[in-house]
Amino acid sequence: AAEPKLIVLEPQNGAVTEEQEVLVRGKTDKGARVTLNGQGVFVDDEGGFSDRLVIRTGINTIVVRTVNRFEKEKSVTFSVESRFVPALPE
């Protein structure tokens, strides 16, 4: 049994955003389990997954991990920079 496939479609490694959250979207094998920074993510019948992740200002490390039914795993680690500036209270 081979390790599952894991393709992260977005965001790109090193992406920069002005937002406080980022959409992580990708594809794995049908029936595999996916976690995003340790939190479970729904995987559809075709192996697609997506979830919004709240990030902090600065560099954020994101780990996407998939485990197939044979308990083989694969992970991808990448970083996203947030330049989000919170509004000042009036």
C-alpha positions as CSV (number, residue, x, y, z in Angstrom):
1,A,0.0,0.0,0.0
2,A,1.5,3.3,-1.1
3,E,1.2,6.7,0.6
4,P,-1.9,8.7,-0.4
5,K,-1.7,11.4,-2.9
6,L,-1.8,15.0,-1.6
7,I,-2.1,18.0,-3.8
8,V,-2.6,21.5,-2.3
9,L,-4.2,23.7,-4.9
10,E,-4.3,26.8,-2.9
11,P,-2.7,28.8,-1.4
12,Q,0.7,28.7,-2.9
13,N,3.7,28.4,-0.6
14,G,4.9,31.8,0.3
15,A,1.6,33.5,-0.6
16,V,0.9,36.9,0.9
17,T,-2.6,38.0,1.9
18,E,-4.2,41.1,3.5
19,E,-6.9,38.9,5.0
20,Q,-7.2,37.3,8.5
21,E,-8.0,33.9,7.0
22,V,-7.0,31.8,4.1
23,L,-8.8,29.2,2.0
24,V,-6.8,25.9,1.9
25,R,-8.0,23.7,-0.9
26,G,-6.7,20.4,-2.3
27,K,-7.1,16.8,-3.4
28,T,-6.3,13.5,-1.9
29,D,-7.4,9.8,-2.4
30,K,-11.1,8.9,-2.0
31,G,-11.7,7.7,1.6
32,A,-8.6,9.4,3.1
33,R,-8.7,11.6,6.2
34,V,-7.3,15.1,6.1
35,T,-6.2,17.4,8.9
36,L,-5.2,21.0,8.6
37,N,-2.9,22.1,11.4
38,G,-4.2,19.1,13.4
39,Q,-7.9,19.8,12.8
40,G,-10.1,17.4,10.8
41,V,-11.3,18.6,7.4
42,F,-14.3,17.2,5.4
43,V,-13.2,15.2,2.3
44,D,-15.8,14.8,-0.4
45,D,-16.5,11.6,-2.4
46,E,-13.9,12.5,-5.0
47,G,-11.1,13.3,-2.5
48,G,-11.5,17.0,-2.6
49,F,-11.2,19.1,0.5
50,S,-11.3,22.8,1.4
51,D,-11.5,24.8,4.6
52,R,-10.9,28.3,5.8
53,L,-8.1,28.7,8.3
54,V,-7.8,31.8,10.6
55,I,-4.2,33.1,10.5
56,R,-2.4,35.6,12.5
57,T,-0.5,38.7,11.2
58,G,3.0,37.6,10.1
59,I,4.3,34.3,8.8
60,N,2.0,31.3,9.4
61,T,3.1,27.7,8.9
62,I,0.3,25.4,7.6
63,V,0.5,21.6,7.7
64,V,-1.8,19.6,5.6
65,R,-1.8,15.9,6.4
66,T,-3.6,13.0,4.9
67,V,-3.9,9.4,6.0
68,N,-5.4,6.6,3.8
69,R,-7.3,3.5,4.9
70,F,-4.0,1.6,5.1
71,E,-2.8,4.2,7.7
72,K,-0.1,5.4,5.3
73,E,0.3,9.2,5.6
74,K,1.7,12.1,3.6
75,S,2.0,15.7,4.7
76,V,2.8,19.1,3.0
77,T,4.1,22.0,5.0
78,F,4.0,25.6,3.6
79,S,3.9,29.1,4.8
80,V,1.5,32.0,4.2
81,E,2.1,35.6,5.3
82,S,-0.8,37.7,6.5
83,R,-0.4,41.5,6.4
84,F,-3.8,41.9,8.0
85,V,-4.0,45.1,10.1
86,P,-6.9,45.2,12.6
87,A,-9.1,48.3,12.6
88,L,-8.3,50.6,15.5
89,P,-11.3,51.1,17.9
90,E,-12.9,54.5,17.6
